[in-house]
Amino acid sequence: MRRDSRVQSDDHDPPGVVRVRAPNPSLLTLDGTNTYVAEGWVVDPGPDMEVHLDAVLAAAGGRIEGIALTHSHADHADGAGPLAVRAGAVPVVLPGDGVQVGPFRALATPGHAPDHVCLLLGRTCFTGDAVLGEGSVFIAPGEGSLAAHLDSLRRLRALDLELLCPGHGPYVRDPAAKLDDYIAHRLERERLLVEALGAGARTESELLDRAWSEVAPGLRPAAALTLRAHLEKLAGEGRLPADLEPGLRE
């Protein structure tokens, strides 16, 4: 959700990986969903859009061995079934933690979604929506978990990664710096929220004005959901005031 002006100028495909960007741009999908082809496998075929699936098949040279998903959200997974049929009934897999699928090893990274995994190929990591090429990941309460997301970021940070291939945005060629920035951003947002609560803010509007003051108007509804994810985390830690606006404690 948070846009980042530090977009790399060397946003080209690394050896052995081809990126195909779906024509589904939006405030949350950035320039569109990134689909990747690597070692005959497709990662996150994206939305069910014929023009996009045509491009993915072309990038794979017309031959696909299998389809691996990072999570089941529509902008990443809706094209999986149609693409599998067109490729000759190839397998579609959303693997569990530690499972080897094709050339990839899955690493459980819940937070954005409970079923989210990253896919490791050597020191390259296909991150889905765990890490974006620019901006921050949208965490919705209920389905998403900010506490789990932070744990997942720390799990990724512990790896010796060379390249991140995100579900949206450009390649990340300094994974350690990106992950440090993500973790610091979440903790700083939490600090601002706790500070706002300490200053007496109790309504959604007051908390957004104080802790998300820089967010563009069009992203304010998404920020409101992220606020609730932060409040959910604080509630789990016993740090939530009892006199919040009705509905914010749910």
CYANA upper distance limits for C-alpha pairs under 8 A (distance plus 0.5 A):
  1 MET  CA     27 LEU  CA      7.83
  1 MET  CA     28 LEU  CA      6.52
  1 MET  CA    135 GLY  CA      5.87
  1 MET  CA    136 SER  CA      5.36
  1 MET  CA    137 VAL  CA      6.33
  1 MET  CA    138 PHE  CA      6.38
  1 MET  CA    219 LEU  CA      7.83
  1 MET  CA    222 ALA  CA      8.22
  2 ARG  CA    134 GLU  CA      8.10
  2 ARG  CA    135 GLY  CA      4.48
  2 ARG  CA    136 SER  CA      5.28
  2 ARG  CA    137 VAL  CA      8.26
  2 ARG  CA    215 VAL  CA      8.15
  3 ARG  CA    134 GLU  CA      6.36
  3 ARG  CA    135 GLY  CA      4.39
  3 ARG  CA    136 SER  CA      7.55
  4 ASP  CA    134 GLU  CA      5.64
  4 ASP  CA    135 GLY  CA      5.52
  5 SER  CA    134 GLU  CA      8.31
  6 ARG  CA    134 GLU  CA      8.28
  7 VAL  CA    133 GLY  CA      8.28
  7 VAL  CA    134 GLU  CA      7.29
  7 VAL  CA    170 PRO  CA      7.57
  8 GLN  CA    170 PRO  CA      7.75
  8 GLN  CA    171 TYR  CA      8.33
  8 GLN  CA    172 VAL  CA      8.32
 11 ASP  CA    170 PRO  CA      6.37
 11 ASP  CA    171 TYR  CA      6.43
 12 HIS  CA    171 TYR  CA      8.22
 13 ASP  CA     17 VAL  CA      6.54
 13 ASP  CA     18 VAL  CA      6.33
 13 ASP  CA     19 ARG  CA      7.14
 14 PRO  CA     18 VAL  CA      8.16
 16 GLY  CA     38 ALA  CA      6.46
 16 GLY  CA     39 GLU  CA      7.50
 17 VAL  CA     36 TYR  CA      7.21
 17 VAL  CA     37 VAL  CA      6.31
 17 VAL  CA     38 ALA  CA      5.40
 17 VAL  CA     39 GLU  CA      8.35
 18 VAL  CA     36 TYR  CA      6.07
 18 VAL  CA     37 VAL  CA      5.62
 18 VAL  CA     38 ALA  CA      7.17
 18 VAL  CA     59 ALA  CA      7.42
 19 ARG  CA     34 ASN  CA      6.86
 19 ARG  CA     35 THR  CA      6.19
 19 ARG  CA     36 TYR  CA      5.03
 19 ARG  CA     37 VAL  CA      7.00
 20 VAL  CA     34 ASN  CA      6.37
 20 VAL  CA     35 THR  CA      5.57
 20 VAL  CA     36 TYR  CA      6.62
 20 VAL  CA     52 HIS  CA      8.33
 20 VAL  CA     55 ALA  CA      7.47
 20 VAL  CA     56 VAL  CA      6.79
 20 VAL  CA     59 ALA  CA      8.06
 21 ARG  CA     31 ASP  CA      8.30
 21 ARG  CA     32 GLY  CA      6.42
 21 ARG  CA     33 THR  CA      6.14
 21 ARG  CA     34 ASN  CA      5.06
 21 ARG  CA     35 THR  CA      6.53
 21 ARG  CA     52 HIS  CA      8.24
 22 ALA  CA     32 GLY  CA      5.73
 22 ALA  CA     33 THR  CA      5.68
 22 ALA  CA     34 ASN  CA      6.85
 22 ALA  CA     35 THR  CA      7.79
 22 ALA  CA     46 GLY  CA      7.25
 22 ALA  CA     47 PRO  CA      7.85
 22 ALA  CA     52 HIS  CA      6.06
 23 PRO  CA     31 ASP  CA      8.22
 23 PRO  CA     32 GLY  CA      6.22
 23 PRO  CA     33 THR  CA      8.17
 23 PRO  CA     52 HIS  CA      7.59
 24 ASN  CA     29 THR  CA      7.72
 24 ASN  CA     31 ASP  CA      7.71
 24 ASN  CA     32 GLY  CA      5.21
 24 ASN  CA     33 THR  CA      7.24
 24 ASN  CA     47 PRO  CA      8.40
 25 PRO  CA     29 THR  CA      6.11
 25 PRO  CA     30 LEU  CA      5.99
 25 PRO  CA     31 ASP  CA      5.04
 25 PRO  CA     32 GLY  CA      4.70
 25 PRO  CA     33 THR  CA      8.11
 26 SER  CA     30 LEU  CA      5.88
 26 SER  CA     31 ASP  CA      7.31
 26 SER  CA     32 GLY  CA      7.51
 27 LEU  CA    218 GLY  CA      8.42
 27 LEU  CA    219 LEU  CA      7.80
 28 LEU  CA    138 PHE  CA      8.22
 29 THR  CA     33 THR  CA      6.66
 29 THR  CA    168 HIS  CA      6.62
 30 LEU  CA    168 HIS  CA      6.77
 30 LEU  CA    169 GLY  CA      6.99
 31 ASP  CA    168 HIS  CA      7.49
 31 ASP  CA    169 GLY  CA      7.08
 32 GLY  CA    168 HIS  CA      6.73
 32 GLY  CA    169 GLY  CA      8.22
 33 THR  CA     46 GLY  CA      6.54
 33 THR  CA     47 PRO  CA      8.41
 33 THR  CA     75 ASP  CA      7.09
 33 THR  CA     76 HIS  CA      7.26
 33 THR  CA    167 GLY  CA      6.25
 33 THR  CA    168 HIS  CA      5.75
 34 ASN  CA     44 ASP  CA      7.98
 34 ASN  CA     46 GLY  CA      7.68
 34 ASN  CA    166 PRO  CA      7.59
 34 ASN  CA    167 GLY  CA      5.45
 34 ASN  CA    168 HIS  CA      6.00
 34 ASN  CA    169 GLY  CA      8.04
 35 THR  CA     42 VAL  CA      7.60
 35 THR  CA     43 VAL  CA      6.34
 35 THR  CA     44 ASP  CA      5.77
 35 THR  CA     45 PRO  CA      5.78
 35 THR  CA     46 GLY  CA      6.66
 35 THR  CA     56 VAL  CA      8.02
 35 THR  CA     76 HIS  CA      8.45
 35 THR  CA    167 GLY  CA      7.75
 36 TYR  CA     42 VAL  CA      6.13
 36 TYR  CA     43 VAL  CA      5.55
 36 TYR  CA     44 ASP  CA      7.43
 36 TYR  CA     45 PRO  CA      8.11
 37 VAL  CA     41 TRP  CA      6.12
 37 VAL  CA     42 VAL  CA      5.08
 37 VAL  CA     43 VAL  CA      6.84
 37 VAL  CA     56 VAL  CA      8.13
 37 VAL  CA     59 ALA  CA      7.61
 37 VAL  CA     60 ALA  CA      6.80
 38 ALA  CA     42 VAL  CA      7.02
 38 ALA  CA     43 VAL  CA      8.35
 39 GLU  CA    103 PRO  CA      7.49
 40 GLY  CA     60 ALA  CA      7.13
 40 GLY  CA     63 ARG  CA      7.50
 40 GLY  CA     64 ILE  CA      5.80
 40 GLY  CA     65 GLU  CA      5.97
 40 GLY  CA     66 GLY  CA      7.82
 41 TRP  CA     64 ILE  CA      6.30
 41 TRP  CA     65 GLU  CA      6.01
 41 TRP  CA     66 GLY  CA      5.54
 41 TRP  CA     67 ILE  CA      6.18
 41 TRP  CA     68 ALA  CA      7.68
 41 TRP  CA    102 GLY  CA      7.66
 41 TRP  CA    103 PRO  CA      8.42
 42 VAL  CA     64 ILE  CA      7.61
 42 VAL  CA     66 GLY  CA      6.95
 42 VAL  CA     67 ILE  CA      5.24
 42 VAL  CA     68 ALA  CA      6.65
 43 VAL  CA     67 ILE  CA      6.47
 43 VAL  CA     68 ALA  CA      5.42
 43 VAL  CA     69 LEU  CA      6.29
 43 VAL  CA     70 THR  CA      7.99
 43 VAL  CA    126 PHE  CA      8.28
 44 ASP  CA     67 ILE  CA      7.80
 44 ASP  CA     68 ALA  CA      6.82
 44 ASP  CA     69 LEU  CA      5.43
 44 ASP  CA     70 THR  CA      7.03
 44 ASP  CA     76 HIS  CA      5.53
 44 ASP  CA     77 ALA  CA      6.43
 44 ASP  CA     80 ALA  CA      8.02
 44 ASP  CA    128 GLY  CA      8.13
 44 ASP  CA    167 GLY  CA      8.36
 45 PRO  CA     53 LEU  CA      7.85
 45 PRO  CA     56 VAL  CA      8.09
 45 PRO  CA     67 ILE  CA      7.97
 45 PRO  CA     69 LEU  CA      8.34
 45 PRO  CA     76 HIS  CA      6.56
 45 PRO  CA     77 ALA  CA      6.57
 45 PRO  CA     78 ASP  CA      8.07
 45 PRO  CA     79 GLY  CA      5.91
 45 PRO  CA     80 ALA  CA      6.10
 45 PRO  CA     83 LEU  CA      7.97
 46 GLY  CA     74 ALA  CA      7.84
 46 GLY  CA     75 ASP  CA      5.63
 46 GLY  CA     76 HIS  CA      4.38
 46 GLY  CA     77 ALA  CA      5.83
 46 GLY  CA     78 ASP  CA      6.70
 46 GLY  CA     79 GLY  CA      5.89
 46 GLY  CA     80 ALA  CA      7.85
 47 PRO  CA     52 HIS  CA      8.36
 47 PRO  CA     74 ALA  CA      6.79
 47 PRO  CA     75 ASP  CA      5.29
 47 PRO  CA     76 HIS  CA      6.53
 47 PRO  CA     77 ALA  CA      6.94
 47 PRO  CA     78 ASP  CA      5.42
 47 PRO  CA     79 GLY  CA      5.34
 48 ASP  CA     52 HIS  CA      8.23
 48 ASP  CA     53 LEU  CA      7.80
 48 ASP  CA     78 ASP  CA      5.75
 48 ASP  CA     79 GLY  CA      4.45
 48 ASP  CA     80 ALA  CA      8.20
 48 ASP  CA     82 PRO  CA      7.68
 49 MET  CA     53 LEU  CA      6.76
 49 MET  CA     79 GLY  CA      7.56
 50 GLU  CA     54 ASP  CA      6.50
 51 VAL  CA     55 ALA  CA      6.89
 52 HIS  CA     56 VAL  CA      6.79
 53 LEU  CA     57 LEU  CA      6.67
 53 LEU  CA     79 GLY  CA      7.71
 53 LEU  CA     83 LEU  CA      6.93
 54 ASP  CA     58 ALA  CA      6.71
 55 ALA  CA     59 ALA  CA      6.60
 56 VAL  CA     60 ALA  CA      6.76
 57 LEU  CA     61 GLY  CA      6.80
 57 LEU  CA     62 GLY  CA      5.52
 57 LEU  CA     63 ARG  CA      7.69
 57 LEU  CA     64 ILE  CA      8.10
 57 LEU  CA     87 ALA  CA      8.27
 58 ALA  CA     62 GLY  CA      6.13
 60 ALA  CA     64 ILE  CA      6.84
 62 GLY  CA     87 ALA  CA      7.93
 63 ARG  CA     87 ALA  CA      7.22
 64 ILE  CA     87 ALA  CA      6.51
 64 ILE  CA     90 VAL  CA      7.77
 65 GLU  CA     90 VAL  CA      6.65
 65 GLU  CA     91 PRO  CA      8.16
 66 GLY  CA     84 ALA  CA      8.13
 66 GLY  CA     90 VAL  CA      5.68
 66 GLY  CA     91 PRO  CA      5.54
 66 GLY  CA     92 VAL  CA      6.65
 66 GLY  CA     93 VAL  CA      8.41
 66 GLY  CA    102 GLY  CA      7.81
 67 ILE  CA     80 ALA  CA      7.51
 67 ILE  CA     84 ALA  CA      7.82
 67 ILE  CA     90 VAL  CA      7.77
 67 ILE  CA     91 PRO  CA      6.67
 67 ILE  CA     92 VAL  CA      5.19
 67 ILE  CA     93 VAL  CA      6.74
 68 ALA  CA     92 VAL  CA      6.43
 68 ALA  CA     93 VAL  CA      5.46
 68 ALA  CA     94 LEU  CA      6.45
 68 ALA  CA     95 PRO  CA      8.17
 68 ALA  CA    101 VAL  CA      7.88
 69 LEU  CA     76 HIS  CA      7.96
 69 LEU  CA     77 ALA  CA      7.19
 69 LEU  CA     92 VAL  CA      8.01
 69 LEU  CA     93 VAL  CA      6.64
 69 LEU  CA     94 LEU  CA      5.36
 69 LEU  CA     95 PRO  CA      8.10
 70 THR  CA     76 HIS  CA      8.36
 70 THR  CA     94 LEU  CA      6.93
 70 THR  CA    115 ASP  CA      8.50
 70 THR  CA    116 HIS  CA      6.06
 70 THR  CA    117 VAL  CA      5.45
 70 THR  CA    118 CYS  CA      6.32
 70 THR  CA    119 LEU  CA      7.54
 70 THR  CA    126 PHE  CA      8.47
 70 THR  CA    127 THR  CA      7.79
 70 THR  CA    128 GLY  CA      5.95
 70 THR  CA    129 ASP  CA      8.44
 71 HIS  CA     76 HIS  CA      7.69
 71 HIS  CA     77 ALA  CA      7.73
 71 HIS  CA     94 LEU  CA      7.19
 71 HIS  CA    113 ALA  CA      7.52
 71 HIS  CA    115 ASP  CA      6.23
 71 HIS  CA    116 HIS  CA      5.14
 71 HIS  CA    117 VAL  CA      7.03
 71 HIS  CA    128 GLY  CA      7.87
 72 SER  CA     76 HIS  CA      7.25
 72 SER  CA     77 ALA  CA      5.94
 72 SER  CA     94 LEU  CA      8.36
 72 SER  CA    115 ASP  CA      7.83
 72 SER  CA    116 HIS  CA      8.32
 73 HIS  CA     77 ALA  CA      6.41
 73 HIS  CA     78 ASP  CA      8.11
 74 ALA  CA     78 ASP  CA      5.36
 76 HIS  CA    167 GLY  CA      8.31
 79 GLY  CA     83 LEU  CA      6.42
 80 ALA  CA     84 ALA  CA      6.46
 80 ALA  CA     92 VAL  CA      7.27
 81 GLY  CA     85 VAL  CA      6.84
 81 GLY  CA     92 VAL  CA      8.08
 82 PRO  CA     86 ARG  CA      6.78
 83 LEU  CA     87 ALA  CA      6.52
 84 ALA  CA     88 GLY  CA      6.84
 84 ALA  CA     89 ALA  CA      5.56
 84 ALA  CA     90 VAL  CA      5.63
 84 ALA  CA     91 PRO  CA      7.38
 84 ALA  CA     92 VAL  CA      7.52
 85 VAL  CA     89 ALA  CA      5.17
 85 VAL  CA     90 VAL  CA      7.61
 93 VAL  CA    101 VAL  CA      7.96
 94 LEU  CA    117 VAL  CA      8.49
 95 PRO  CA     99 VAL  CA      6.47
 95 PRO  CA    100 GLN  CA      8.27
 95 PRO  CA    101 VAL  CA      7.50
 95 PRO  CA    106 ALA  CA      6.77
 95 PRO  CA    117 VAL  CA      7.96
 96 GLY  CA    106 ALA  CA      6.92
 96 GLY  CA    107 LEU  CA      7.98
 96 GLY  CA    108 ALA  CA      7.18
 96 GLY  CA    117 VAL  CA      7.80
 97 ASP  CA    106 ALA  CA      5.83
 97 ASP  CA    107 LEU  CA      5.39
 97 ASP  CA    108 ALA  CA      5.21
 97 ASP  CA    117 VAL  CA      7.67
 98 GLY  CA    105 ARG  CA      6.54
 98 GLY  CA    106 ALA  CA      5.60
 98 GLY  CA    107 LEU  CA      6.25
 98 GLY  CA    108 ALA  CA      8.12
 99 VAL  CA    105 ARG  CA      6.23
 99 VAL  CA    106 ALA  CA      5.90
 99 VAL  CA    107 LEU  CA      8.46
100 GLN  CA    104 PHE  CA      6.19
100 GLN  CA    105 ARG  CA      4.95
100 GLN  CA    106 ALA  CA      6.86
101 VAL  CA    105 ARG  CA      6.78
101 VAL  CA    106 ALA  CA      8.00
103 PRO  CA    121 LEU  CA      7.02
104 PHE  CA    119 LEU  CA      6.10
104 PHE  CA    120 LEU  CA      5.76
104 PHE  CA    121 LEU  CA      5.66
105 ARG  CA    119 LEU  CA      6.12
105 ARG  CA    120 LEU  CA      5.56
105 ARG  CA    121 LEU  CA      7.29
106 ALA  CA    117 VAL  CA      6.52
106 ALA  CA    118 CYS  CA      6.27
106 ALA  CA    119 LEU  CA      5.24
106 ALA  CA    120 LEU  CA      6.76
107 LEU  CA    117 VAL  CA      5.78
107 LEU  CA    118 CYS  CA      5.65
107 LEU  CA    119 LEU  CA      6.79
107 LEU  CA    120 LEU  CA      7.81
108 ALA  CA    115 ASP  CA      8.22
108 ALA  CA    116 HIS  CA      6.76
108 ALA  CA    117 VAL  CA      4.86
108 ALA  CA    118 CYS  CA      6.97
108 ALA  CA    152 SER  CA      8.07
109 THR  CA    115 ASP  CA      8.43
109 THR  CA    116 HIS  CA      5.88
109 THR  CA    117 VAL  CA      5.37
109 THR  CA    118 CYS  CA      6.83
109 THR  CA    130 ALA  CA      7.34
109 THR  CA    148 ALA  CA      8.26
109 THR  CA    149 HIS  CA      7.56
109 THR  CA    152 SER  CA      5.24
109 THR  CA    153 LEU  CA      8.16
109 THR  CA    155 ARG  CA      8.47
110 PRO  CA    114 PRO  CA      5.28
110 PRO  CA    115 ASP  CA      6.64
110 PRO  CA    116 HIS  CA      5.42
110 PRO  CA    117 VAL  CA      7.35
110 PRO  CA    130 ALA  CA      8.40
110 PRO  CA    144 GLY  CA      8.29
110 PRO  CA    145 SER  CA      8.06
110 PRO  CA    148 ALA  CA      6.29
110 PRO  CA    149 HIS  CA      6.47
110 PRO  CA    152 SER  CA      6.95
111 GLY  CA    116 HIS  CA      7.88
111 GLY  CA    130 ALA  CA      7.98
111 GLY  CA    139 ILE  CA      7.47
111 GLY  CA    144 GLY  CA      5.59
111 GLY  CA    145 SER  CA      5.11
111 GLY  CA    146 LEU  CA      6.34
111 GLY  CA    147 ALA  CA      7.70
111 GLY  CA    148 ALA  CA      5.22
111 GLY  CA    149 HIS  CA      4.28
111 GLY  CA    150 LEU  CA      8.05
111 GLY  CA    152 SER  CA      7.68
112 HIS  CA    116 HIS  CA      7.57
112 HIS  CA    129 ASP  CA      7.18
112 HIS  CA    130 ALA  CA      6.90
112 HIS  CA    137 VAL  CA      7.62
112 HIS  CA    138 PHE  CA      7.15
112 HIS  CA    139 ILE  CA      5.65
112 HIS  CA    140 ALA  CA      7.78
112 HIS  CA    143 GLU  CA      8.15
112 HIS  CA    144 GLY  CA      5.41
112 HIS  CA    145 SER  CA      7.20
112 HIS  CA    146 LEU  CA      8.33
112 HIS  CA    149 HIS  CA      7.02
113 ALA  CA    143 GLU  CA      6.52
113 ALA  CA    144 GLY  CA      5.65
113 ALA  CA    145 SER  CA      8.19
114 PRO  CA    143 GLU  CA      7.11
114 PRO  CA    144 GLY  CA      7.05
114 PRO  CA    145 SER  CA      8.44
116 HIS  CA    128 GLY  CA      8.48
116 HIS  CA    130 ALA  CA      8.16
117 VAL  CA    127 THR  CA      8.08
117 VAL  CA    128 GLY  CA      8.23
118 CYS  CA    125 CYS  CA      7.10
118 CYS  CA    126 PHE  CA      6.16
118 CYS  CA    127 THR  CA      5.30
118 CYS  CA    128 GLY  CA      7.04
118 CYS  CA    130 ALA  CA      7.98
119 LEU  CA    125 CYS  CA      6.14
119 LEU  CA    126 PHE  CA      5.53
119 LEU  CA    127 THR  CA      7.21
120 LEU  CA    124 THR  CA      6.39
120 LEU  CA    125 CYS  CA      5.10
120 LEU  CA    126 PHE  CA      6.93
121 LEU  CA    125 CYS  CA      6.72
123 ARG  CA    160 ASP  CA      7.20
123 ARG  CA    161 LEU  CA      5.17
123 ARG  CA    162 GLU  CA      5.75
123 ARG  CA    163 LEU  CA      7.20
124 THR  CA    161 LEU  CA      6.66
124 THR  CA    162 GLU  CA      6.38
124 THR  CA    163 LEU  CA      5.31
124 THR  CA    164 LEU  CA      6.44
124 THR  CA    165 CYS  CA      7.86
125 CYS  CA    161 LEU  CA      7.62
125 CYS  CA    163 LEU  CA      6.80
125 CYS  CA    164 LEU  CA      5.42
125 CYS  CA    165 CYS  CA      6.52
126 PHE  CA    164 LEU  CA      6.44
126 PHE  CA    165 CYS  CA      5.10
126 PHE  CA    166 PRO  CA      6.37
126 PHE  CA    167 GLY  CA      8.10
127 THR  CA    131 VAL  CA      6.22
127 THR  CA    132 LEU  CA      8.06
127 THR  CA    164 LEU  CA      7.01
127 THR  CA    165 CYS  CA      6.50
127 THR  CA    166 PRO  CA      5.39
127 THR  CA    167 GLY  CA      6.90
128 GLY  CA    132 LEU  CA      8.05
128 GLY  CA    165 CYS  CA      8.25
128 GLY  CA    166 PRO  CA      5.81
128 GLY  CA    167 GLY  CA      4.65
128 GLY  CA    168 HIS  CA      8.10
129 ASP  CA    137 VAL  CA      6.97
129 ASP  CA    166 PRO  CA      7.31
129 ASP  CA    167 GLY  CA      6.01
129 ASP  CA    168 HIS  CA      7.90
130 ALA  CA    137 VAL  CA      7.21
130 ALA  CA    149 HIS  CA      8.02
130 ALA  CA    152 SER  CA      8.35
130 ALA  CA    153 LEU  CA      8.11
130 ALA  CA    166 PRO  CA      8.45
131 VAL  CA    136 SER  CA      7.80
131 VAL  CA    137 VAL  CA      6.98
131 VAL  CA    166 PRO  CA      6.61
131 VAL  CA    167 GLY  CA      8.24
131 VAL  CA    179 LEU  CA      8.39
132 LEU  CA    136 SER  CA      6.98
132 LEU  CA    137 VAL  CA      7.07
132 LEU  CA    166 PRO  CA      5.57
132 LEU  CA    167 GLY  CA      6.79
132 LEU  CA    168 HIS  CA      5.99
132 LEU  CA    169 GLY  CA      6.52
132 LEU  CA    170 PRO  CA      8.41
133 GLY  CA    165 CYS  CA      8.24
133 GLY  CA    166 PRO  CA      6.16
133 GLY  CA    167 GLY  CA      8.30
133 GLY  CA    168 HIS  CA      6.54
133 GLY  CA    169 GLY  CA      4.64
133 GLY  CA    170 PRO  CA      5.11
133 GLY  CA    171 TYR  CA      6.29
133 GLY  CA    172 VAL  CA      6.39
134 GLU  CA    168 HIS  CA      8.25
134 GLU  CA    169 GLY  CA      6.12
134 GLU  CA    170 PRO  CA      7.48
136 SER  CA    182 TYR  CA      7.64
138 PHE  CA    222 ALA  CA      7.75
138 PHE  CA    226 THR  CA      7.22
139 ILE  CA    144 GLY  CA      5.76
139 ILE  CA    145 SER  CA      7.16
139 ILE  CA    146 LEU  CA      7.07
139 ILE  CA    225 LEU  CA      7.77
139 ILE  CA    226 THR  CA      5.96
139 ILE  CA    229 ALA  CA      7.02
140 ALA  CA    144 GLY  CA      5.43
140 ALA  CA    145 SER  CA      7.84
140 ALA  CA    225 LEU  CA      5.85
140 ALA  CA    226 THR  CA      6.22
140 ALA  CA    228 ARG  CA      8.05
140 ALA  CA    229 ALA  CA      6.51
141 PRO  CA    145 SER  CA      6.87
141 PRO  CA    225 LEU  CA      6.97
141 PRO  CA    226 THR  CA      7.58
141 PRO  CA    228 ARG  CA      6.49
141 PRO  CA    229 ALA  CA      5.05
141 PRO  CA    232 GLU  CA      7.63
142 GLY  CA    229 ALA  CA      8.38
144 GLY  CA    229 ALA  CA      7.87
145 SER  CA    149 HIS  CA      6.59
145 SER  CA    229 ALA  CA      6.96
145 SER  CA    233 LYS  CA      8.05
146 LEU  CA    150 LEU  CA      6.70
146 LEU  CA    229 ALA  CA      6.47
146 LEU  CA    230 HIS  CA      6.93
146 LEU  CA    233 LYS  CA      6.88
147 ALA  CA    151 ASP  CA      6.87
147 ALA  CA    233 LYS  CA      6.55
148 ALA  CA    152 SER  CA      6.63
149 HIS  CA    153 LEU  CA      6.71
150 LEU  CA    154 ARG  CA      6.78
150 LEU  CA    183 ILE  CA      7.15
150 LEU  CA    186 ARG  CA      8.40
151 ASP  CA    155 ARG  CA      6.70
152 SER  CA    156 LEU  CA      6.76
153 LEU  CA    157 ARG  CA      6.59
153 LEU  CA    179 LEU  CA      6.98
153 LEU  CA    182 TYR  CA      8.21
153 LEU  CA    183 ILE  CA      7.39
154 ARG  CA    158 ALA  CA      6.80
154 ARG  CA    179 LEU  CA      8.33
154 ARG  CA    183 ILE  CA      8.28
155 ARG  CA    159 LEU  CA      7.65
156 LEU  CA    179 LEU  CA      8.19
157 ARG  CA    175 PRO  CA      8.33
157 ARG  CA    176 ALA  CA      6.67
157 ARG  CA    179 LEU  CA      6.60
157 ARG  CA    180 ASP  CA      8.06
161 LEU  CA    175 PRO  CA      6.77
161 LEU  CA    176 ALA  CA      8.03
162 GLU  CA    173 ARG  CA      7.03
162 GLU  CA    174 ASP  CA      7.33
162 GLU  CA    175 PRO  CA      6.94
163 LEU  CA    171 TYR  CA      7.72
163 LEU  CA    172 VAL  CA      6.32
163 LEU  CA    173 ARG  CA      5.46
163 LEU  CA    174 ASP  CA      7.28
163 LEU  CA    175 PRO  CA      6.66
164 LEU  CA    171 TYR  CA      6.45
164 LEU  CA    172 VAL  CA      5.41
164 LEU  CA    173 ARG  CA      7.10
164 LEU  CA    175 PRO  CA      6.76
165 CYS  CA    170 PRO  CA      8.17
165 CYS  CA    171 TYR  CA      5.76
165 CYS  CA    172 VAL  CA      7.15
166 PRO  CA    170 PRO  CA      7.64
166 PRO  CA    171 TYR  CA      7.00
166 PRO  CA    172 VAL  CA      8.11
172 VAL  CA    178 LYS  CA      7.88
174 ASP  CA    178 LYS  CA      6.85
175 PRO  CA    179 LEU  CA      6.53
176 ALA  CA    180 ASP  CA      6.57
177 ALA  CA    181 ASP  CA      6.61
178 LYS  CA    182 TYR  CA      6.70
179 LEU  CA    183 ILE  CA      6.69
180 ASP  CA    184 ALA  CA      6.56
181 ASP  CA    185 HIS  CA      6.42
182 TYR  CA    186 ARG  CA      6.84
183 ILE  CA    187 LEU  CA      6.78
184 ALA  CA    188 GLU  CA      6.47
185 HIS  CA    189 ARG  CA      6.61
186 ARG  CA    190 GLU  CA      6.71
187 LEU  CA    191 ARG  CA      6.65
188 GLU  CA    192 LEU  CA      6.75
189 ARG  CA    193 LEU  CA      6.70
189 ARG  CA    211 ALA  CA      7.09
189 ARG  CA    212 TRP  CA      8.39
190 GLU  CA    194 VAL  CA      6.60
190 GLU  CA    230 HIS  CA      7.36
191 ARG  CA    195 GLU  CA      6.54
192 LEU  CA    196 ALA  CA      6.60
192 LEU  CA    210 ARG  CA      7.88
192 LEU  CA    211 ALA  CA      5.63
193 LEU  CA    197 LEU  CA      6.70
193 LEU  CA    207 LEU  CA      7.27
193 LEU  CA    210 ARG  CA      8.00
193 LEU  CA    211 ALA  CA      5.83
194 VAL  CA    198 GLY  CA      6.58
195 GLU  CA    199 ALA  CA      6.73
196 ALA  CA    200 GLY  CA      7.03
196 ALA  CA    201 ALA  CA      6.01
196 ALA  CA    207 LEU  CA      6.83
196 ALA  CA    210 ARG  CA      6.66
196 ALA  CA    211 ALA  CA      7.35
197 LEU  CA    201 ALA  CA      5.47
197 LEU  CA    202 ARG  CA      7.05
197 LEU  CA    207 LEU  CA      7.97
197 LEU  CA    241 PRO  CA      8.23
201 ALA  CA    206 GLU  CA      5.98
201 ALA  CA    207 LEU  CA      6.32
202 ARG  CA    206 GLU  CA      7.11
202 ARG  CA    207 LEU  CA      7.30
202 ARG  CA    243 ASP  CA      7.64
202 ARG  CA    244 LEU  CA      5.33
202 ARG  CA    245 GLU  CA      6.18
203 THR  CA    207 LEU  CA      6.70
203 THR  CA    244 LEU  CA      7.03
203 THR  CA    245 GLU  CA      5.50
203 THR  CA    248 LEU  CA      8.41
204 GLU  CA    208 LEU  CA      6.61
204 GLU  CA    224 ALA  CA      7.70
204 GLU  CA    245 GLU  CA      7.79
204 GLU  CA    248 LEU  CA      7.91
205 SER  CA    209 ASP  CA      6.58
206 GLU  CA    210 ARG  CA      6.78
207 LEU  CA    211 ALA  CA      6.35
207 LEU  CA    212 TRP  CA      8.07
208 LEU  CA    212 TRP  CA      5.35
208 LEU  CA    213 SER  CA      6.92
208 LEU  CA    223 ALA  CA      7.99
208 LEU  CA    224 ALA  CA      7.47
208 LEU  CA    227 LEU  CA      7.92
209 ASP  CA    213 SER  CA      5.35
212 TRP  CA    223 ALA  CA      7.73
215 VAL  CA    219 LEU  CA      6.85
215 VAL  CA    220 ARG  CA      6.91
215 VAL  CA    223 ALA  CA      8.06
216 ALA  CA    220 ARG  CA      7.02
219 LEU  CA    223 ALA  CA      6.67
220 ARG  CA    224 ALA  CA      6.59
221 PRO  CA    225 LEU  CA      7.10
222 ALA  CA    226 THR  CA      6.82
223 ALA  CA    227 LEU  CA      6.50
224 ALA  CA    228 ARG  CA      6.93
225 LEU  CA    229 ALA  CA      6.92
226 THR  CA    230 HIS  CA      6.82
227 LEU  CA    231 LEU  CA      6.74
228 ARG  CA    232 GLU  CA      6.51
228 ARG  CA    248 LEU  CA      7.30
229 ALA  CA    233 LYS  CA      6.86
230 HIS  CA    234 LEU  CA      6.79
231 LEU  CA    235 ALA  CA      6.50
231 LEU  CA    240 LEU  CA      7.54
231 LEU  CA    248 LEU  CA      8.07
231 LEU  CA    249 ARG  CA      7.90
232 GLU  CA    236 GLY  CA      6.79
232 GLU  CA    249 ARG  CA      8.05
233 LYS  CA    237 GLU  CA      6.97
234 LEU  CA    238 GLY  CA      6.71
234 LEU  CA    239 ARG  CA      5.54
234 LEU  CA    240 LEU  CA      6.12
235 ALA  CA    239 ARG  CA      6.18
235 ALA  CA    240 LEU  CA      5.54
235 ALA  CA    249 ARG  CA      8.21
244 LEU  CA    248 LEU  CA      6.83
244 LEU  CA    249 ARG  CA      7.33
245 GLU  CA    249 ARG  CA      8.33
